[in-house]
Amino acid sequence: MSMMLVPTPGTVLAAPKVLLHDHLDGGLRPLTVVELAQETGYRGLPTEDPAALADWFRQGGDGSSLERYLAAFQHTVGVMQTPAAIERVAAECALDLAADGVVYAEVRYAPELSTQAGLDLDTVMAAWLGGFERGATAAAAQGRPITIRAIVTAMRQYARSVEIAELAVRYRDKGVVGFDIAGPEKGFPPSRHLDAFQLIHQANFHVTIHAGEAFGLPSIWEALQACGAERLGHGVRIVDDIEVGRDGRYALGTLAAYIRDRRVPLEMCPTSNIHTGAVASIERHPVDLLRRLRFRVTVNTDNRLMSDVTLSSELELLARTFGFGLDELQWLTLNAMKSSFLSFDQRLRIINGTIKPGYARLMAEATALAPTLV
């Protein structure tokens, strides 16, 4: 039985969720930004009123370009320059995601961004991972268990990617599950960092690459074929390699066909894609087309503060816009868990022990209520 009834916000919130693409420095609580600025002496905030600051960050989400969207990060990164601040941000991240019903998350950050006041990379990592542990412990005590892991990101416009890749490998058994590069795509192709990717591959480690967001098919091709990406961060521009006729028939180019055939996961972030100008509107977002074509689609938040989203709100938005029911939401969630960088045994435990039972319960409840909703 297909559960095509559009789920309520409460149902979406209750559903077990999996998040693969979320930035630590893009998810701070506005009050935390204000308090950390006061504690650390950061003077650059446009306002110290938490509500007004939240509005300021959200207005930045209307910038229609990746470059303007990224400018807001100078403030979140600006207050993440002490171990205590980094640990607090990481702990609150785990708590906030758990409160949203996320049962597994991979959250990424570029630790080199927190070295502006003299911290070394290992100190940044210790604070980041310590915060995740503290937050996950507190979430479990509240009855909302979450497994949360780190993806270490290098900035593609800088020249420390090999050092950052070494850092990722060094912490692989301490909470880090992969390596990534982020930052402006245009003018900074991933192939500039081949030494870093080779180091990751030789260590039998995992890599995802931001590609196909602000730049098109060449960025995606390089990420996959030159750099060996296992997942694509965003990948929304793969739609440029798909032709859909007026009769509904489609034709995949060779790159799109390769991605679908090889089951390359797409870390899609719908609201963020609109805010950065990668997509004009939610109705024109290719997530539904790619789902219908059976690409390995996953749904993510990207930057919860800047885009004013949660994973629940993203899934709810897709349900309203495209008519997704519980079956579709479960499919997207299983896609994400299967695509995670967690070990195979751990993935199976979460799928069989948490995700499938959680959705089975929600589907049973929806079935029982369906006659009263007709």
DONUGU-287217 format. One record per residue (C-alpha): x, y, z; residue in one letter. Coordinates in nm, 4 decimals, padded with zeros to 6 digits. Example, Ala and Ser with C-alpha at 12.3 -4.5 7.8 and 13.67 -1.06 7.14 Angstrom:
BEGIN
ATOM          x          y          z   rest
ATOM    01.2300   -00.4500    00.7800      A
ATOM    01.3670   -00.1060    00.7140      S
***
This chain:
BEGIN
ATOM          x          y          z   rest
ATOM    00.0000    00.0000    00.0000      M
ATOM    00.1459    00.3346   -00.1025      S
ATOM    00.1176    00.6014    00.1644      M
ATOM    00.0626    00.8967   -00.0698      M
ATOM   -00.1217    01.1051    00.1890      L
ATOM    00.0928    01.4161    00.2433      V
ATOM    00.2269    01.3770    00.5986      P
ATOM    00.1542    01.6389    00.8609      T
ATOM    00.4368    01.8466    01.0138      P
ATOM    00.4058    01.6388    01.3300      G
ATOM    00.4478    01.3176    01.1359      T
ATOM    00.7544    01.4485    00.9542      V
ATOM    00.9059    01.5610    01.2839      L
ATOM    00.8437    01.2168    01.4355      A
ATOM    00.9979    01.0341    01.1403      A
ATOM    01.3563    00.9094    01.1869      P
ATOM    01.5793    01.1137    00.9604      K
ATOM    01.9333    01.0955    00.8198      V
ATOM    02.1440    01.4019    00.7333      L
ATOM    02.4570    01.3829    00.5181      L
ATOM    02.5241    01.7468    00.4251      H
ATOM    02.5162    02.0000    00.7069      D
ATOM    02.7783    02.2639    00.7894      H
ATOM    02.8740    02.3147    01.1534      L
ATOM    02.9403    02.6844    01.0968      D
ATOM    02.6093    02.7202    00.9138      G
ATOM    02.3901    02.5977    01.1969      G
ATOM    02.4628    02.8120    01.5026      L
ATOM    02.1803    02.9365    01.7221      R
ATOM    02.1510    03.3180    01.6901      P
ATOM    02.1670    03.3608    02.0680      L
ATOM    02.4841    03.1515    02.0735      T
ATOM    02.6435    03.3778    01.8112      V
ATOM    02.5665    03.6822    02.0251      V
ATOM    02.6895    03.5267    02.3489      E
ATOM    03.0076    03.3890    02.1942      L
ATOM    03.0817    03.7280    02.0360      A
ATOM    03.0588    03.8839    02.3809      Q
ATOM    03.2722    03.6115    02.5407      E
ATOM    03.5434    03.6092    02.2739      T
ATOM    03.5543    03.9814    02.1993      G
ATOM    03.4347    03.9489    01.8414      Y
ATOM    03.3164    04.2935    01.7277      R
ATOM    03.1921    04.2323    01.3744      G
ATOM    02.8247    04.1416    01.4273      L
ATOM    02.5717    04.3624    01.2480      P
ATOM    02.3548    04.3524    01.5628      T
ATOM    02.3654    04.1936    01.9083      E
ATOM    01.9908    04.1423    01.9292      D
ATOM    01.9358    03.7659    01.8718      P
ATOM    01.6037    03.8048    01.6894      A
ATOM    01.7363    04.0797    01.4642      A
ATOM    02.0528    03.8810    01.4013      L
ATOM    01.8470    03.5771    01.3011      A
ATOM    01.6615    03.7955    01.0500      D
ATOM    01.9919    03.9320    00.9197      W
ATOM    02.1259    03.5825    00.8537      F
ATOM    01.8023    03.4786    00.6842      R
ATOM    01.8007    03.7844    00.4617      Q
ATOM    02.1444    03.6776    00.3444      G
ATOM    01.9727    03.3688    00.2143      G
ATOM    01.7976    03.5816   -00.0469      D
ATOM    02.1251    03.6781   -00.2114      G
ATOM    02.0734    03.4640   -00.5235      S
ATOM    02.4457    03.3864   -00.5456      S
ATOM    02.6768    03.1495   -00.3670      L
ATOM    02.9340    03.4222   -00.3033      E
ATOM    02.6889    03.6487   -00.1171      R
ATOM    02.5437    03.3520    00.0692      Y
ATOM    02.8897    03.2529    00.1915      L
ATOM    02.9650    03.6048    00.3194      A
ATOM    02.7523    03.5469    00.6314      A
ATOM    02.9984    03.2852    00.7482      F
ATOM    03.2549    03.5467    00.8477      Q
ATOM    03.0456    03.6028    01.1610      H
ATOM    02.9809    03.2421    01.2597      T
ATOM    03.3435    03.1519    01.1968      V
ATOM    03.4470    03.4719    01.3746      G
ATOM    03.3034    03.3477    01.7046      V
ATOM    03.4419    02.9935    01.6634      M
ATOM    03.8035    03.0754    01.7519      Q
ATOM    03.8319    02.9211    02.1003      T
ATOM    03.8032    02.5562    02.2104      P
ATOM    03.5099    02.6373    02.4395      A
ATOM    03.3207    02.8103    02.1593      A
ATOM    03.3783    02.5269    01.9124      I
ATOM    03.2739    02.2664    02.1662      E
ATOM    02.9566    02.4583    02.2522      R
ATOM    02.8604    02.4972    01.8866      V
ATOM    02.9189    02.1253    01.8227      A
ATOM    02.7234    02.0160    02.1296      A
ATOM    02.4292    02.2380    02.0384      E
ATOM    02.4414    02.1058    01.6833      C
ATOM    02.3958    01.7486    01.8087      A
ATOM    02.1143    01.8538    02.0406      L
ATOM    01.9317    02.0544    01.7735      D
ATOM    01.9513    01.7758    01.5166      L
ATOM    01.8327    01.5172    01.7689      A
ATOM    01.5397    01.7416    01.8628      A
ATOM    01.4473    01.7453    01.4920      D
ATOM    01.4298    01.3669    01.4818      G
ATOM    01.7649    01.3115    01.3096      V
ATOM    01.8989    00.9711    01.4134      V
ATOM    02.2209    00.9840    01.2107      Y
ATOM    02.4133    01.2897    01.0908      A
ATOM    02.7395    01.3718    00.9191      E
ATOM    02.8283    01.7336    00.9885      V
ATOM    03.1168    01.9012    00.8105      R
ATOM    03.3480    02.1875    00.8946      Y
ATOM    03.6788    02.3317    00.7743      A
ATOM    03.8970    02.3312    01.0891      P
ATOM    04.1463    02.5691    00.9294      E
ATOM    03.8807    02.8403    00.9633      L
ATOM    03.9149    02.8257    01.3429      S
ATOM    04.2899    02.8891    01.3450      T
ATOM    04.2663    03.2679    01.2992      Q
ATOM    04.3436    03.3388    01.6655      A
ATOM    04.6256    03.0883    01.6978      G
ATOM    04.4569    02.7521    01.7574      L
ATOM    04.6229    02.4522    01.5958      D
ATOM    04.4250    02.2017    01.3934      L
ATOM    04.4383    01.9263    01.6539      D
ATOM    04.2978    02.1559    01.9205      T
ATOM    04.0122    02.2469    01.6875      V
ATOM    03.9410    01.8803    01.6203      M
ATOM    03.9450    01.7872    01.9886      A
ATOM    03.6942    02.0619    02.0708      A
ATOM    03.4703    01.9765    01.7736      W
ATOM    03.4558    01.6030    01.8456      L
ATOM    03.4288    01.6626    02.2191      G
ATOM    03.1260    01.8809    02.1575      G
ATOM    02.9604    01.6127    01.9457      F
ATOM    03.0141    01.3568    02.2214      E
ATOM    02.8742    01.5887    02.4868      R
ATOM    02.5734    01.6819    02.2770      G
ATOM    02.4944    01.3235    02.1778      A
ATOM    02.5170    01.2126    02.5411      T
ATOM    02.2760    01.4864    02.6473      A
ATOM    02.0378    01.4037    02.3604      A
ATOM    02.0317    01.0362    02.4600      A
ATOM    01.9523    01.1359    02.8186      A
ATOM    01.6539    01.3292    02.6813      Q
ATOM    01.5282    01.0207    02.4986      G
ATOM    01.6463    01.1346    02.1536      R
ATOM    01.9511    00.9230    02.0666      P
ATOM    02.1621    01.0396    01.7729      I
ATOM    02.4751    00.9064    01.6087      T
ATOM    02.6747    01.2024    01.4821      I
ATOM    03.0017    01.2023    01.2902      R
ATOM    03.2346    01.4631    01.1391      A
ATOM    03.3463    01.5260    00.7834      I
ATOM    03.6663    01.7302    00.7687      V
ATOM    03.6540    01.9927    00.4962      T
ATOM    03.9344    02.1723    00.3149      A
ATOM    03.8710    02.5075    00.1476      M
ATOM    03.9227    02.4838   -00.2267      R
ATOM    04.0488    02.8438   -00.2568      Q
ATOM    04.3338    02.7818   -00.0094      Y
ATOM    04.6426    02.5615   -00.0224      A
ATOM    04.6154    02.3421    00.2880      R
ATOM    04.4147    02.0532    00.1454      S
ATOM    04.6869    01.7909    00.1919      V
ATOM    04.7377    01.8941    00.5528      E
ATOM    04.3617    01.8826    00.6100      I
ATOM    04.3373    01.5414    00.4432      A
ATOM    04.6079    01.4131    00.6772      E
ATOM    04.4089    01.5535    00.9689      L
ATOM    04.0953    01.3720    00.8546      A
ATOM    04.2772    01.0398    00.8351      V
ATOM    04.4412    01.0972    01.1733      R
ATOM    04.0987    01.1274    01.3392      Y
ATOM    03.9195    00.8561    01.1409      R
ATOM    03.8720    00.6336    01.4471      D
ATOM    03.7794    00.9219    01.6764      K
ATOM    03.4624    01.0443    01.5090      G
ATOM    03.5685    01.1542    01.1580      V
ATOM    03.4195    00.9549    00.8694      V
ATOM    03.5344    01.1430    00.5604      G
ATOM    03.6975    01.4312    00.3744      F
ATOM    03.5460    01.7101    00.1657      D
ATOM    03.6365    02.0298   -00.0130      I
ATOM    03.4082    02.3341   -00.0140      A
ATOM    03.4159    02.6992   -00.1070      G
ATOM    03.3644    02.8800   -00.4386      P
ATOM    03.3484    02.6343   -00.7277      E
ATOM    03.4074    02.8803   -01.0100      K
ATOM    03.7796    02.9238   -01.0656      G
ATOM    03.8737    02.6634   -00.8058      F
ATOM    03.8210    02.3197   -00.9629      P
ATOM    03.8600    02.0122   -00.7406      P
ATOM    04.1456    01.8879   -00.9573      S
ATOM    04.3687    02.1526   -00.7927      R
ATOM    04.3689    01.9217   -00.4891      H
ATOM    04.4596    01.5878   -00.6462      L
ATOM    04.7358    01.5213   -00.3916      D
ATOM    04.4845    01.5455   -00.1079      A
ATOM    04.2386    01.3118   -00.2753      F
ATOM    04.5135    01.0626   -00.3557      Q
ATOM    04.6142    01.0628    00.0105      L
ATOM    04.2537    00.9901    00.1119      I
ATOM    04.2170    00.7085   -00.1407      H
ATOM    04.5465    00.5477   -00.0420      Q
ATOM    04.4275    00.5467    00.3197      A
ATOM    04.1069    00.3630    00.2156      N
ATOM    03.9061    00.6563    00.3476      F
ATOM    03.5939    00.8356    00.2230      H
ATOM    03.5484    01.1496    00.0179      V
ATOM    03.2579    01.3713   -00.0821      T
ATOM    03.3076    01.6850   -00.2896      I
ATOM    03.1002    02.0009   -00.3286      H
ATOM    03.0242    01.9989   -00.6999      A
ATOM    02.7477    02.0961   -00.9376      G
ATOM    02.6052    02.3786   -00.7267      E
ATOM    02.7386    02.7128   -00.8500      A
ATOM    02.9214    02.5542   -01.1420      F
ATOM    02.7978    02.2966   -01.3899      G
ATOM    02.8825    01.9635   -01.5432      L
ATOM    03.2613    02.0126   -01.5649      P
ATOM    03.2757    02.0479   -01.1859      S
ATOM    03.0772    01.7261   -01.1414      I
ATOM    03.2892    01.5395   -01.3952      W
ATOM    03.6126    01.6443   -01.2254      E
ATOM    03.4837    01.5523   -00.8818      A
ATOM    03.3982    01.2024   -00.9981      L
ATOM    03.6482    01.1117   -01.2654      Q
ATOM    03.9552    01.3129   -01.1653      A
ATOM    03.9142    01.3151   -00.7857      C
ATOM    03.7232    00.9953   -00.7108      G
ATOM    03.4307    01.1411   -00.5152      A
ATOM    03.1991    00.8819   -00.3640      E
ATOM    02.9189    01.1365   -00.3165      R
ATOM    02.8376    01.4728   -00.4715      L
ATOM    02.7741    01.7685   -00.2440      G
ATOM    02.4611    01.9173   -00.4050      H
ATOM    02.5076    01.7849   -00.7614      G
ATOM    02.1952    01.9754   -00.8609      V
ATOM    02.3377    02.0792   -01.1978      R
ATOM    02.3422    01.7190   -01.3197      I
ATOM    01.9993    01.8086   -01.4542      V
ATOM    02.1869    01.9956   -01.7298      D
ATOM    02.2744    01.6509   -01.8699      D
ATOM    01.9132    01.5309   -01.8821      I
ATOM    01.6692    01.6107   -02.1618      E
ATOM    01.2973    01.5783   -02.0917      V
ATOM    01.0653    01.5924   -02.3903      G
ATOM    00.7153    01.7338   -02.3980      R
ATOM    00.5841    01.3778   -02.4063      D
ATOM    00.7549    01.3087   -02.0736      G
ATOM    01.0261    01.0904   -02.2185      R
ATOM    01.3775    01.1556   -02.1015      Y
ATOM    01.7290    01.1074   -02.2314      A
ATOM    02.0342    01.0935   -02.0074      L
ATOM    02.3711    01.2211   -02.1196      G
ATOM    02.6718    01.0036   -02.0513      T
ATOM    02.7603    01.1753   -01.7226      L
ATOM    02.4053    01.1577   -01.5857      A
ATOM    02.3788    00.7953   -01.6921      A
ATOM    02.7068    00.7154   -01.5201      Y
ATOM    02.5905    00.8766   -01.1953      I
ATOM    02.2607    00.6907   -01.1988      R
ATOM    02.4127    00.3577   -01.3030      D
ATOM    02.6832    00.3760   -01.0373      R
ATOM    02.4334    00.4900   -00.7706      R
ATOM    02.6393    00.7991   -00.6858      V
ATOM    02.4568    00.9725   -00.3990      P
ATOM    02.3406    01.3303   -00.4558      L
ATOM    02.3473    01.5404   -00.1374      E
ATOM    02.0627    01.7706   -00.2378      M
ATOM    01.9803    02.0830   -00.0346      C
ATOM    01.6660    02.2330   -00.1918      P
ATOM    01.6170    02.5574    00.0028      T
ATOM    01.9866    02.6367    00.0012      S
ATOM    01.9965    02.5808   -00.3764      N
ATOM    01.7273    02.8466   -00.4162      I
ATOM    01.9079    03.0891   -00.1855      H
ATOM    02.2387    03.0530   -00.3682      T
ATOM    02.0766    03.0939   -00.7084      G
ATOM    02.1431    02.7404   -00.8273      A
ATOM    01.7664    02.6873   -00.8738      V
ATOM    01.4980    02.9477   -00.9372      A
ATOM    01.2228    02.8075   -00.7132      S
ATOM    01.1239    02.4963   -00.5231      I
ATOM    00.8775    02.4058   -00.7991      E
ATOM    01.1657    02.4060   -01.0491      R
ATOM    01.4044    02.2105   -00.8281      H
ATOM    01.5081    01.8857   -01.0018      P
ATOM    01.4830    01.6751   -00.6843      V
ATOM    01.1478    01.5278   -00.7909      D
ATOM    01.2631    01.4583   -01.1459      L
ATOM    01.5773    01.2896   -01.0186      L
ATOM    01.3714    01.0886   -00.7701      R
ATOM    01.1356    00.9704   -01.0462      R
ATOM    01.4355    00.8760   -01.2582      L
ATOM    01.5656    00.6742   -00.9607      R
ATOM    01.8882    00.8611   -00.8982      F
ATOM    02.0325    00.8098   -00.5483      R
ATOM    01.8713    01.1276   -00.4102      V
ATOM    01.9170    01.2401   -00.0504      T
ATOM    01.7720    01.5527    00.1165      V
ATOM    01.9801    01.7772    00.3396      N
ATOM    01.9890    02.1145    00.5143      T
ATOM    02.3280    02.2622    00.4129      D
ATOM    02.3150    02.5669    00.6448      N
ATOM    02.0290    02.5672    00.8942      R
ATOM    02.0906    02.9220    01.0205      L
ATOM    02.1364    03.0972    00.6874      M
ATOM    01.8481    02.9186    00.5167      S
ATOM    01.6235    02.9034    00.8252      D
ATOM    01.5563    02.5320    00.7782      V
ATOM    01.5564    02.2005    00.9571      T
ATOM    01.5639    01.8611    00.7920      L
ATOM    01.1985    01.8232    00.8913      S
ATOM    01.1075    02.1526    00.7237      S
ATOM    01.2933    02.0505    00.4056      E
ATOM    01.1102    01.7180    00.3856      L
ATOM    00.7797    01.8874    00.4655      E
ATOM    00.8420    02.1398    00.1872      L
ATOM    00.9035    01.8611   -00.0641      L
ATOM    00.5955    01.6739    00.0569      A
ATOM    00.3775    01.9828    00.0024      R
ATOM    00.5331    02.0758   -00.3307      T
ATOM    00.5607    01.7354   -00.4951      F
ATOM    00.3070    01.5307   -00.3017      G
ATOM    00.5582    01.3046   -00.1332      F
ATOM    00.4028    01.0557    00.1051      G
ATOM    00.5610    00.8464    00.3781      L
ATOM    00.6850    00.5938    00.1210      D
ATOM    00.8847    00.8641   -00.0548      E
ATOM    01.0211    01.0062    00.2697      L
ATOM    01.1307    00.6597    00.3804      Q
ATOM    01.2956    00.6005    00.0428      W
ATOM    01.4898    00.9262    00.0724      L
ATOM    01.5916    00.8400    00.4298      T
ATOM    01.7088    00.4903    00.3370      L
ATOM    01.9029    00.6376    00.0437      N
ATOM    02.0858    00.8631    00.2871      A
ATOM    02.1624    00.5904    00.5389      M
ATOM    02.2860    00.3536    00.2693      K
ATOM    02.5064    00.6355    00.1372      S
ATOM    02.6582    00.7331    00.4708      S
ATOM    03.0263    00.6836    00.5481      F
ATOM    02.9456    00.4810    00.8585      L
ATOM    03.0561    00.1168    00.8545      S
ATOM    02.8287   -00.1352    00.6867      F
ATOM    02.7337   -00.3102    01.0108      D
ATOM    02.6490    00.0210    01.1775      Q
ATOM    02.4392    00.1301    00.8803      R
ATOM    02.2399   -00.1919    00.8953      L
ATOM    02.1786   -00.1514    01.2675      R
ATOM    02.0320    00.1950    01.2198      I
ATOM    01.8268    00.0907    00.9156      I
ATOM    01.6807   -00.2217    01.0720      N
ATOM    01.6711   -00.1052    01.4319      G
ATOM    01.5522    00.2534    01.3948      T
ATOM    01.4497    00.3730    01.0483      I
ATOM    01.2317    00.0860    00.9260      K
ATOM    01.0541    00.0338    01.2611      P
ATOM    00.9981    00.4086    01.2918      G
ATOM    00.8394    00.4362    00.9491      Y
ATOM    00.6376    00.1178    00.9999      A
ATOM    00.4846    00.2737    01.3098      R
ATOM    00.4052    00.5995    01.1301      L
ATOM    00.2526    00.4154    00.8343      M
ATOM    00.0358    00.2090    01.0673      A
ATOM   -00.0828    00.5259    01.2375      E
ATOM   -00.1528    00.6922    00.9008      A
ATOM   -00.3479    00.3868    00.7845      T
ATOM   -00.5569    00.3894    01.0988      A
ATOM   -00.6352    00.7590    01.0562      L
ATOM   -00.6909    00.7514    00.6795      A
ATOM   -01.0664    00.6738    00.6906      P
ATOM   -01.1237    00.9801    00.9104      T
ATOM   -00.9317    01.2037    00.6686      L
ATOM   -01.1248    01.1168    00.3548      V
***
